Structures are given as structure tokens and as C-alpha cells.
Amino acid sequence: MPVTTWSAWKRGDEQLVNPAISSFGRNADLETIMKTLSQSDRQQSLELMGSTPVDVLVIGGGITGVSVAFDAALQGYSVALVEKSDYASGTSSKSTKLAHGGIRYLPQLDFGLVHEALIERGRLFRNAPWLVRPISFVLPLYDWSKRPLGLPIAPPWGIGLPAIVNIGLSLYDLLAGKLNVRKHSRLSFEDLKSAAPALATRGIRAAFAYHDGQTDDVRLTLAILRSAANAGALTANYAEVTGFDIDSGAIRSVRVRDSILGRDYTVRARHVVNATGVHAARIEELTGRASQITISPSKGVHLIVDARTLPVGDHAIVLPETDDGRLMFIIPWRERVLIGTTDTVGDDIDEPVTTQDDVAYLIDHCNRYLNFRLRPEDVISTMAGYRPLTKRADNGSTRSLSRRHLLHDGPCGMISITGGKLTTCRIMAEETVAHINRREGRRGGARTVSALLDGGENWPIDWAGTVAAVAVGALPTELTRHLEETYGGNAVKIVEMIAERPEWAAKIVDDLPYVVAEVAYACRYEQALVLEDVLERRIRIALERCDHGIAVASKVAALMAAELGWSDARVKAEIGSFEAGCARRYAAVATDAAGAIATQETL
């Protein structure tokens, strides 16, 4: 079966536009601040927030918050965004890293949600083609399959089950309309073995291939963030909202604390958007009023293993049935493989962690479908995050709750946008800004539908011309491919850094493509402020290495110190903080895990 690649995707007829503008609403003099997202830019942004009233203040720097900031800025509003931690540090970095319609919602008859997500998936393909790429999924059915994909009923003896699934996949294609990637197909036994070599074939009844999208959730968030900044938005991470000033029952200003320097700011805003995910109720309660929303945090856990341990090739695998009526994915991701996810009731929403029970659950279900035994010691690292599901009155299990988003007027005029999923971030933002437009009595347009995200300029890159233009030596193909797939056209900036400092072309670790220049880029252009920002999110060494990057923490900290002006004491503190964080986040993973090839025990 051929692999669905970017070349197989047709862009369609919508014309992409570069939305970058050089004005901040009515404050055109802020153009120079937005050319970078550095530590000094952040400080200037906070000072401006504290001295210049804004039209819209967005609270929350996840995928939803940055999307709202982008949309509002494009529509001419003066915009500020604050995030209490790092951008994408919550749910937006803990996803399955898919841009998809949500095939499991078809049996729930939630066709509207699936259609909306599939259309948004298509727009992501067009607006960020270097970050969102097609991927093929293999969906097997076995003799013992009863209710795959969460079917509400089990056909007696499985009669007609392949036909039911085939109809569902046809509907999935249909709901995507002209933005569909490629029609699904039924696989022959030989095609199945070729596409999914790790999949057990004993008891196979039928198998299908369908097509969705894969992305890097953090990179997508940062691309939208930079797009918002290019459009004039002021942005600051590590800026926590501590309270509101209320007058006549309405928010007049927002109190913000700079967690890095310990300074306090008062930001005057006409509209305040609460886009804080599972923390939305907490933000509403800071007004002194009761929250008007109920969110049921659903913990999702993923495992990361070496691709040599779990050789899935270029295709993802759908495990169609779990004990709790869900489905699971095994997905090739960089040089690793992603396994997930769980769906359990949340506990500590501030710092979700993976438990050994979570690891056991995922491995147990994998081993029901693989042709070898995966072991706990094969797990390199894990991710745990919370889905901000809107809760129904029946107080049911989280797996039955909708991924639809909820937009409502919160206390004291606050606008809260909750729920939803990564794929639908753009439409969530569009609806939020449309609500602001209605309040303002103005007409607005959906300007982000065909807005090329930051990084789309000069993509795809003419590498021969770029290398010649910046007078840098020949670059390895592995490096240029990694840079272009990660940064799009902005990869040229990293090449320029390498031209100035040739030693920055060196890899940070031998088995992953990240190079030294990316650390400097993160500090200058992506507002990386602490060591965890780089090793956990800007580059994903903490997830992709069994030592979680601790072995190179001092090296990376030294590079950041040169960029950010850290003292020796600060470097030591950053390393200690990072190591302590890794100990908490990865406690369920064996510390001596090496990601070695698993024992090939044929089932």
C-alpha cells in the first residue's frame, strides 16, 4: 500500500495569504518589537501592557489562546496575551500530535463535530504544510472484535462488522468533502503485513487504511504564537493573572505578575478572554464570583518508545478496541513511536503525572495486537495531560463526554472558551472573536481561514540558493530536512546562525537531529526563558531520550546562559529544577530504560 505523502495532497483552490502586518491595532510604532520573541521583547511587551490599554487580553498560551490572539490581531484589535507558565506547557504539548476528525466520534453519531474537525484539518494542511502532514492509519479487525471504534452495539457473532466499519470510513471521507486527504481502502493480507509489520495477523478478519494528519503540537502552537506577534499582539509567558479589578460589575483591568522578575502589572482591557483549558473555572473564580462552567478533566497518557523497539514503519496503527470502550493509536513520531492514549478522571490538574498503572494499561493493550511482547523497560518516556472536557449533567464517564467547545459569557463580562481539541483551534478562535465583534457592534471576517502561518514564507526552501546566499558550507540532508520540517521557512534563520557560528551545526545528542543553533533560536525567536522550555518543548530531547536530556542539561544551560545573561548560580538552579521536574514527570518509567530492541516473542 503506498504511503500518503505531502506530494499526494492537493491544496485545492483557496488562496493562501500572508497575514503579517506591522501594526498593533492603533499602535503602529510597535513594529520592531515583533520581529523577534526574545527575553527583552517579552519585557517590553509587559511594560507596554502595563502602560497602554488593549482591546483584547487573552489569558492562556496554549493552542486555543494563541489562536484567539492571532484572529483578534488580524481583525485590527490591539491584543495582549499572558501565560502563567510556558507556551504549550499544558495540554497543548501532551496531545497525540494528530490533526484529525476524530474517527471514534462517528459511532457516537456526532457527525457535526467530525465534519468540523475534518474541515479544520484540511485548513491546517494548507496553512502550515511543513508542520501538518498526511499520515496513513491501519485499522485491523479480528475474529474477537466486538465493538471496534466504540460501536454502541455488538453485531451478533460479528456478522457484518467489516461492512459496518467500511461504511463508517466512507462517511469519514465524505464528511471531509473536497479537503479529504485520500479515500480509505480495504487492505489485502499482504498489504497489511507490509504496512504494519509489527501487527499480529493471527485471527485477522479484515483490515482497512484511512488517512488523517500528523503534526507537532508545540511547534504548531509556536507558529500561531509568532503569527499573532507578527500581526501585532503583545505576548508574555511566565506572566500569571493574579486578580481582576471590577467596577460596576465589569472587569476594568487585570493584575498580572511577572514570575521571572517578580514585578506586577495592571493591564487595562475592554475584553478579557479566558482560554486556560482545565484552569478556566479557577480563572473565573478570581473575579470573586462563582464559575459558570463545569469542566471534567480527563487525563490522557502516552508512552514513547524507540522505533527500533517497535518497528511500525511509516503507517500508524489503530488498536480498535480497549477494555473501557475506546481506541488506541501506535504512531510513528520522529525517531520514536507514540502510544496512547488513556482516558481517566483527573486528579492534580496543575501537574498531571503518569502512573505505573497507566503504563501497564497501555502496554497490556498493545501486546494484544502486536506480534511481540512490549515491556515496561522499553518505554523511554511518557506524557500526561488533561483534556478540558465540558461535563454533562449526568456526570458520566469522561470517555463519553464531548470534545465540542463551549463559548460563553463568564462573570463580570469575561469571555470563556473551553473544551474543543487541537484540530479545531482555529474555528474556536474565530467564534470567540466573532463574539467580541458582536459586543463591539462591528462586522468582522474569518481572516484566518487561508492565513499562512509564520514559517510559511519561503517554504519550501531553496536550499542550494540559501546555502550560497549565507556563505555556509554544505549542510547534511538530515539536518536540512529536520530544520525545514520543524521551522518551515524560518529554518533559514538557523542556517544564518550556523554561518556565523559553524560550531553551532553540531548535534546536541548523537541519535537525534537537534543542533546547537536551535537553542539560540529558541531564546531569540520563541521566548524560551528556562531550561525546561528548551529541553521539554522547543526541542523534545526530554521526551525522546531515556535520560530525558539530563546528560546534556549543563551543556544546554550554558548555551542559554550566554543568550539570556544567566549567572553561574542561575545555571545551577536551572539544572537542579529541570532534574527535579524530570524525576516527577517520569517517575513511572524505569530509570535504566535503554529503548533496546524488544524480545521478539512471536505470538
Order of alpha helices (4+ residues) and beta strands (2+ residues): alpha-beta-alpha-beta-beta-alpha-beta-alpha-beta-alpha-beta-alpha-beta-beta-beta-beta-alpha-beta-beta-beta-beta-beta-alpha-beta-beta-beta-alpha-alpha-alpha-alpha-alpha-alpha-alpha-alpha
